[in-house]
Amino acid sequence: MKRYALLWPLCLLGLNACHAKEASATIDLASALPAAHVTLAQVQRTGSAEHASDGVTQQRYAFQPSAQPQITIAPGDGKTWDWIGKGELRLRVQNAMPWAVTLNLDIDSAAGAQHLHATVGLPAGPAQTLVLPLHAESPRGEGMQAPPPMPFDDRGQLTLLATTVQGAVDLRQVGAIRLSMPTPQAAQTLLLGRVDTAAGEATLHDTYAGIVDRYGQFTRAQWPEKITDDAALRAAHAAEQSALAGASDKLAGMDNYGGRLDVHNLTATGWFHAQKANGRWQLVTPDGHAFFSLGVNAVVADGGRSYVEGREFMFKDLPPTSGAWSPFYGSGDSRQPDQGASQGIGYNHGRWFDFYAANLYRVDGDPWMDAWRTRTLNRLRDWGFNTVGNWSDASLGRAHRVPYTRPINIAGDYANVSAGYDYWGRMPDPFDPRFVQATERAVANASRDVRDDPWLLGYFADNELAWAGVGPQGRWGLALGTLRGDAKSPAKQAFIAMLRKKYVEPETLASAWGMALGSWDALNVTAFAAPVPNESHPAIAADYSAWLRRYADTYFRTVAEAIHRHDTHHLFLGGRFAVNTPEAVAACAQYCDVVSFNVYADLPQHGFDAAAMHQLDKPVLISEFHFGSADRGPFGKGVVSVYTEQQRGEAYAKFVAAAAADTHIVGAHWFEYVDQPVTGRLLDGENSHIGLVGITDIPFGGFVEAVRAANRQVSSPR
């Protein structure tokens, strides 16, 4: 590896070089006399200094193809920088390539034990100031999961903030600044200039200041559906209303529930049910016709809530908290220390404002809720959807005679088990009698007013439970977590009882698992370190698999029996799997009428084990999917992202067609109806463009046109 070391005295740039510590770092990488020791590793300084369009001097540095070409900037003569009172590092940089380039920034403490790290994408284009906060920072700390797009115009200066910074550094003894690239395949050239530090966090504040207008829209971008004033908002809705007035809410060749009349050999029971006929699984309407469920989740009028307390500087023209706008303010507390989804989220409690509902009020005045329900149902029908999905306004389906689903949220004070994933919390312990009681209450409440409604498709139980852990041994997370749990855990007691029945003596288990175990009491201790399955001891995997199946059997059987007691008519649609294990899926297939998967992939078959489901021969419902982009306001691009709005429509059509072509898939439900707030939803700060409509309730025209065509293609009679 070639290394180039350049050393110039710091005093040549006016800095004090006579002390062991330097007050700050001001280095000009375009100058022949930088005030530091600059080391180039697989980086070449090329040509002479250049002047950018604004007259600033810059120097070309070519990062060569290698594992990690790097520029290291350190104080001269073994000294350190003292940055106490400094809040950000600033670097003049320009990407000389016609494509975006990834740059790593690291700041090391002199002792080497601590360092700050950030990775940024440098877009092609004009020169800018790259700013690194001198502390750990993330968009989550600002209350949202995705940051504003970079760079941005900060008082006339193009600025790129490193919005995610990891680690820590001792600002009293800073030893080095490192600029590197991760394994470039060809030489990548940057133009670099002055490097210095600044007090305070002005750039961090400016990055988030005033990013949301009075309508809840991002202020620094434009897109076709963006509105500028109330008149434009009302005009857009009036134009859409005229178009919807001429749309038919029922296709020819369909029954009252949206079932196809051209599919035969199906049974009419008076209720929605699942039936296999003609070589494929079908959902069947109460009248006995094939029904491919095309649904939308979270069709609600309160989807625009975002916390404003403590970060009012992010919002322009927030309405007053009194008078006509007071109903759109509220308060909440989303702090959930046991949920991975909530970790690191700032501004997660206090006063919130609902931008979406406020915009509905701007359009329709006091009767805005009734107007929204009518407009929304007309849209869904026109766009080819036939199901109101989970977590939607309760009156949309039942009161307006549209097929719908009902969630069962089994909340209660029962024991739980950590599977190691725990994104939405720890797993419920189905062996705890309190879980059985909580299930009974939850099912009774969910079914009380709908058990005799033929428009109800069925029930989902919970959502995205942590059936598995993370990493290559994630399949066994729930088994390992059970044995690691509290000695009084009902699940742990059940697992130990199962092992005692099989092995009788603790020495027999110890031999099978390849560990020391002097007594059964040694297993029944809190934080027991259970062995990870390995090839030398296959009994571990076999026993863990048996336990995972028993755990899942107990959960799904408990829920299924409660549903059957309270509602003898409707389908149990499963638990909306995200992470799963073969054992959990098999148990769900045994006790549920339909197995549901939340699939975030390009095709439905890439998000679950389709071959296993064919072997189990059970119908599958895709209970969540979406595609997002970053060209319509919110910063996040969803779980599965594409680049443009047009590509969202193309991806939707491809996904739905693949679902309808699968003989075991009986429906697909989009997540979600409305774009998430720019500054993050209350639950966990998600702020993605994944909606059918924006925060102003204006549909994304090109996307919904593609959705309509795709839905009609898969559900219309042939």
N, C-alpha and C positions, 0 to 999 in steps of 0.2 A: 504494500500500500504506500503510495507516495504521500509524503507529508511536507507541508510548507509552513515554516514558522517565521512570522514577521514581528519584530519587537521594536517599538519606538518609545522614548521616554514620555510619561504622562504629562510632564510639565510643559511640553511643547504646545499643548492645547490649553495651557493656563490652569491645569489641575495641580493640586498639591502633591508632589511625588516624594516629599521628605518625611512622610509619616507612614506608619504601618497600615493605616486604614485610609481609604479615599472617601470623600464625602458623598460622591455620586459617580455615576458612569455617564460620560458624554463622549461618544466615540463616533467618528465619521468614517464609515467603511468606504466612502468614495474618495477620501483624502489620502495623500501619500504619507501622512503623518497621523495615523490613528493613535489615540491616547490609550493604548492597551497592547497586550500581547495577543496577537491574532494568529491562530493555528488553522491551517487549511488541510483537511484530510479528504483526499479524493475530490477536492474542489479546486478549480483553477480561476484565478483572477485574470481576466482577459481585457486587452485593450486599455485605453486611457479613460479618464473620467469623462462622463457625458452630462449634458444638461437636459433635464426633463422640460416639458412644455411650460411648466411654471417657473423655470429657471433654477430649480434645485439640482445640485450636483449629485450624480449617482455613479456607481461602478458595477460593471458586469462580473458576476461570479457564476461559473458553470459547474453544476453538481454532476459529477461523472457517474456512469453506471457502476454501482457497487452496492454492498449490503446497506451502508448508511453513510453517504458522503456528508461531511459535517464541517461547519465553521465554529471554532471555539474562541470566544472572546474572554480574556481574563485580565485582571489588573497586572501591571508589570512588577517585576522584582519581588514576587511572592507576597504581595500585599492583598488586601481584600477591600471590597466596597462596603461602605456603611450607608444603607438605604433607609434607615429609620426616618419615618415621616413621609416616605414615598409610597404612592398607591398604585402606580402603573409604569410599565416599561413601554417605550414607544420606539418603533422602528420604521424608518422610511423604506418602502419596498415596492418594486414593480415586477410583475411577472412578464418576462420577455417572450414567453411561449404563446402560441395561439390556442392553448387549452389551459384548463385549470391545473394547478400544481399543488400537491400536498406538502406542507411545511410543518415540521415539528419544532417547537420552541421549548427549551429547558433552561431553568435557572438553578444553579447548584449552590448550596451552602458551602463555605470553605472547608468544613470538616467532612463533607461528602455524604453525610447521613441523611440529609434532606434535600429535596428538590421540587420545584414546580414544573409541571408539564402541561403543554397544550398542543393540540393538532388543529391546524386551520387549512382551509382550502383557499388558495390564492387564485382568484379569477383572472383570466386574461384581460388586458385593458390598461387604463392609465395608472399612474403611480398613486399610492395610497399610504396612509399611516396605519401600521399594524400595532395594536395596543394589547398588552398582556396585563391583566390585573395581577397584583403581587400577592395574591391569596387564592385559596380554592374558590371556585365560582362555577355556577351552572345555571341554565334556564330554570331548572327545578327550584333552585333557591329563589328565583323571581316569581314563582307560582305557576310556571308553565313547563311543558315538557320539550317544546321545540322553540329555539330562539328566533328573533327577528332576522330576516335575510341580511347578509353582509355582501359587500360593504354598504355603508349608508353615508349620506351627505350630512356631516356634522358641522353646521355653521360654515358651509362653503368648502369644507375639506373632506375629501373622500377618506373614510375611516373604516377599518375592519377590526372589530373587537374579537378577541379570543373568548367566546362566550362560555366555553367549558374549560376550566383549569383544575388540575388535580394536584394534590400534594401540598407541601408547605416548604417555606424557606426561612432561614434565620436572616432577617434583613440587616442585622448588625454585622454579619460576616458573610457577604456574598462572594463566592469564589469564581463563578464563570457564567457566561451566557452561551448557550449552544443552539445553533440553527442547523437542522439536518433534514434529509428527505429519506423516506422509507423505500429503499431498493428501486431507484429509477432504472428503467430499461434502456434509456438513452439519455444523453446529456440534457439537463434542464437548466436554463439560464435565468437568473434573477438579477435585477438591478437593485443594489442596496446603497443606502445613504446613512444618514445620522441615526445613531442609537442613543437614547437618553431616558432618564426617568422623570416623573412628574409627581408632585404631591396630590393627594386627594384621589377621587374616583370620578372625575368629571365625565370621562368617556363612557364608563359603565352606566352612569345616570342618563346621559344623553342617548344611549342605545335604546333605552326603554321609555324615555320620556315622550309623551304625546303620541303613542303608537295606535291609539284607538279613538275613533271619532264618536260623535254623539249617537250614531246608529250601530255602533259595535264593529265597524269596519276598520281594517288596517289603513292607516293614513298615508303610508309611503309608497303605495302601488295603485295601479289602475287595472281594471278588468271590465269586461262588457256589462256585467250585472251590477256594478257598483253604482250607488245612488249618491246624489249631492245635496238634495233638499227634500222636504216633505212633499212638494208638488210632484217631483220626479218619482218618489216612492208610490204615491197614490196612482199616478199615471201608469206605472209599470203593472200594478195590480189590476187596474181597470182593463188594460189591454189583454192580460191573461184571462180575466174573467169572461171577456167576450169570446175568446177562443174556446174556453171550456164549455160555454153555454151550448155550443153546437156539437159537443162530443157525446157519443152514446155511452151509457154506463153498462151496457150489456152487449156481448158479442153474439152474433147468430150462431146457433148450434151449441149453446151453453145452457145449463139449467140455472135455476135461481141462485145457487150457491157458487156458480162459476165452474161447474163440472162439465166435461166434454161428453156430448151425446153420441159420439162416434166410436166409443170404446165399449165393448160388450162383455158379457159373462161376469158382471159385477153384481153385488148384492145390495139391495136397499134395506137398511136397518133403522132408518129414522135418525141416525147419528153419524158423524164422521168416524170412519174406521179405516184400518189398513187391510189390504187384501192382495194376495198374489194371484194373478190371472194372466193368461196369454204370455207366460214366460217372464213377467216383470211384476215388481211390487207397485202398488198404486195406493194413494189415499183415495177414499171413496166418499162422495158427498152423501148426506142423509137420503137423497133421492136415488142413490145407486149409480153415480156417474164418476168417471175418473177425474181426479183433481190434483194437478201439480201445483203445490203451494208456492206462490211467489209473494214474499212478504217483505215488510220493512219494519225494523226494530226502532224503538224509542220514538214513536210518532207522538210527540208531546209538545205542548205550548210553552213549557218552562225550560227549554233546552238552552237558553242563552244566559244562564246565571254564571257569574264570575265574581270572585272576591275583589272588592275595590278598596277595602279598608287598609290603610297603611301604604298603599301604592297609588293614591289618587293622581300622582304626577304622570302616570301612564295614560290617563284618560283625558281627552279634550271634551269640554262641554258636558260633563255629567249633569243630568237633570237634578233639580233640588230634591231633597229627601221628603219634602212636605207637599201637600196639595195633590194634584192629579197624578203625580209620579210616585207618590209614596207606596202604592200597592206593588210596585215593581222593585222595591227594595226589601231586603230581608236580612237575616243573620243566620249563621251556621257555624259548625265546627267539624271539619273533615279530618282532624288528626286521628290517625289509627296506627299506633306504634307497632302493632303486630302484622301490619300489611306492608309487603314490599312495595306495593303501588304508591304508598303514601310517604315512603322514605325520601327525605331531602326536599320535600315540597315546602316552599315558603309561602307566606300569605295564604294560609290554609284554614283560616277561621276569621270570624268577624262579619262585617257588613258586606253583602253582595248586591249586585244589580243585575236584573234580567233584561238584557238588550233585545232578545228576540220577542218577548212578550210586549215590551215597550213599543217595538216597531209594529206589532199587530194592533196595538191601541192607536198608534198614529194613523193607521190605514182605516180602521173601522170604528173607532170611538168606543163607547161603553159596551156595546154588544160584541166586542172583538172575539171573545171565546166562541160563541155560536157561529160567527162568521168564519172563524178559522176552521172549525170542525167541518162545516159544509164545504169550504174550499179545499181542504185537505183530502176529504173523501172523494170529491170530484177529480182531484188530481190523481190520486192513487188508481182509481178506476181507469182514467184516461191513459195513464202510463202503463197499464197492463198488470198491475198488482192486484191480487185477489185475497190477500191475508194481511191483517193488522198484527204485526209481530210483537215480541216480548217488550215489556216495560212501556207500553203505549197508553195513551189516554183511555181510561176504562170504558168510556161511553162510546168510543168510536165504533167498535165492533158490535157490541150487544144492542145498543140503542138504535144503531143505523143499519142493522142486518147485513153485516159483513163478517165473513169468517175471521176468527181471532184466536189468539193463544192467551193463556193465563200463567203467570209465574207463581211458584211456591217458594218463598224465602224462609228457610227453616232457621229462624233465629231463636236463641235461648241461652240460658246459663248452663251449658253442658260441657263436658270435658272435650279436649281436642288433641290432635297429634300433629307434629311438624314433619312434613315430608321433605323439607329442605328447599322447596320452591316458595310456597307461602305467599305468592304475589297478592292474592286477595285474602290472605289469612290462613290460619292452620286448618287442617282437615277436621270436620266434626267427628266425634267418637261415637259410632253407631252402637257400641256396646254399653254406653251409658244410658240407664233408664230415663234420664232427663232428656236425652236426645229423642227417644221414642215419644215422650210426652210433648216435646216441642214440635215434632213432626205432626202429631195428631192435631195440635192447635193450628199449625200453619195450614194444613190441608183443609180443615174445617172452615177456616176463614176464607181461603182462596175459592172454595167451591160453594160457599153458602148461597150466593145469588145467581149461580150460573149452571148448577148441576143439571137443570132441566132445559137448558138453552141449546137448541140444535145447531146454532151458529158457532158454538165453541169447538175449535179443532182439538184442543187438548191442553195438558199441563206440562210445563217444564219444572224441574226441581233444582233449586240452587243454580249456580253458574260457574263454570271454569274452576271446579274444585281441584285441589293440588293432589291428584292421584299419583303423581310421580315427582321426583326431585330433579336436580340439574346434573349435567355432566354425564360421562359414559356409564356411570353406575346409577343414573337417575331412576331407572326402573324400580330399584329396590329402596327408594327413599322412604316410602311409607312403612316398610318393614323395619328398616334401620331406625327410623324415628319412633316407631312403637316401642322397640326395646330400649331406646335411649330415654324414653319418657319417664315421668314420675312413677315411683313404685306403686302408687295407688291408682294409676290409670286403669280404667276398666278395659281398654283395648289391650294394654300390656298384660293384664291378668288373663285375658282370654287367649292371647298368644302363648303365654307360658303354659297354660293348661293344655293347649293343643300340643305343644312340644312334650310335655310330661306324658301325655297319653301315648304319643308315638314312641318315645325313647325310654320311658319308665325311669331309668337311672340317669343322673346328670353326667356320669362318666361316658355313657354311650353317646349322648349329644356332644360332649367335648371331643370325643374321637371323630365323630362325623363332621364336625365343624372345624377341627384342627386347632383347638384352643384349650386352655385350662379352665375347668369349672368344677370346683370342689363340692358344691351343693346347689340345689335349686334356688336357695336364698341368694346365692351370689349373682344369679341372673336377675333377681327381683330387686334391683337397686336403681336409684335414680341415676341417669347419665351412663348407663351400661354401654360400653363400647363394643357393639356387635361386629362380628367380622364381615368383611365385604366378600361377596361370592368370588370364587376363584376355581380354576380348572382342577386343582389338587383336591378340592373338597366339594364335589358337585351337590352334596346334600344341602349345602347352604342355599343355593339358588332354588332347589326343589322345595325346601321348607318355606323360603320367602315367597315363592310363587303361590304355594298353597295358602299362606296367610293373606296375601293380597287378594286372592279370590274370595276367601272367607270374609274379609273386611268389606269388599265391594258387594258381595251377596247380602250381607247384613244391612248395609246402607240401602241398596235398591229394594230389597224385600220389604224393609220397614216402610219406605215411602210408598211402594206399590200397594201394600196391604191397606195403608191409610187412605189412599185414593180410592181403592175399590170399596172401602167401607162407606165413604162419604159420597161417592159418585160412581155409579155402576155403568154409566154411559160412555164416558169420554176417554180419550187416549192419554197414556202416560208417554210423553215425548222425550224422556231421558233427561240427562243432566248437563247438556251443552258442553261436551268435552273440549278442553284446550289441550293441556298435557294429559296423557293417559297411559295406561298399561294394557297389555293384552288381557290380563285378568279382569280389570275394571270394565273393559269393553264387553267381554264375554258375559259378565254378570249383568250388565245393563241390557244386553240382548236377551237374557233369560227373563228378566222381570219387567222390562219396558215394552211398549208396543212399537215404538220407533226409537232408534238410537240417533242422538243429535250430536253433531260436531260443529264447533266454531272453527272455520277453516280460513286461515289467512295464507293463501298461496295463489299461484297463477291459475291453477285448475283445481277443482274439488278433490280429484283423486290424488293430488300431491299433498293433501293436508290430513289424510287419515289412511289407514291400512284398508284399501278397498278390497283387496284379495281376501283378507280375513273376514270382512263383512259379507262377502259373497259366500264364504264357507259357512259362516254363522246363519246365513240366509235370513237376514232381518232388514227391514226398510231403514233408510238413512235420510235424515233431514239435515241440510246444511243450515244451522241456526244462526250463523253470522258469517259474513264475508264482506270485503270492500276493497276498493282501490282509491287511492288519494293522490293528489298532486299539490304543488305549492304555488299555483298560478292564479288563485282566486281569493287570497286574503289570509286565512289562517296559515301559520308557519309550518305546521306538521303536515306530512304527506301520508299519514296513516300507517298501518302495519305493512301493507303491500302498496308500494308507491310506483307511480309512473311519472313521466315528465310533464305531460300536458293534459288538458281537459279532454281533448279528442281521444287521447290514449285511454283515458278512464272509460269512455264509452266502448271502445274496442275491447278492452279487457273484460268489461262487464258482459258483453255479448258472447265472448269466447267462453267465459266461465259458466254462464247459464246454459249455453248450448251443450257443454260437456256434462253438466249435471243432468239435464233432461235426457241425454243419450244413455246414461247409466241405468241399467235395469233395476238397481236397488235404491237409487236416490229419488225421493218423492217430493222434494222441494228445496228452495234456497231463499234465505232471508237476508236482505241487505242491512248492514249496520253503518249509518243510521240516517234518519230523515233530515235533520238539520245539521249544518256545519257546527263544529265545536267553537266556543268563543276564542277569540284571538289570544286572550290572556289566560286561557285554561278553564276547563270545567271545574266545578266544585270538588268532585270526587277525588281527582288525582292530577289535575292540571293538564289533561290531554287537550290539545288545541290544533286539531287537524282539519283539513279540507276533505271531508269524506261524505258530505251531505248531498241530498238531492236538491235542497234549497239552501240559500245562504241565510245569514243572520237577519237579513231584512225580509225574509220569507219570499224572496224572488227565486224561482227555479233557475238552475243552470241549464240554459236552453239547449245547447248542443248535446250535453250529457243526457238529459231526460229524453231527447229525441232518440238517441241510441238505445236507451233503456226501453222505451216504448216499443221500438222495432224488435228488439231481442225478446221481450216478454211475449209479444204477440206471436212471434215465430215459434216459441216452444209450447204455448198453451192453446193456440187456436186449433180448432178441428181441422184435420187434414182433408 
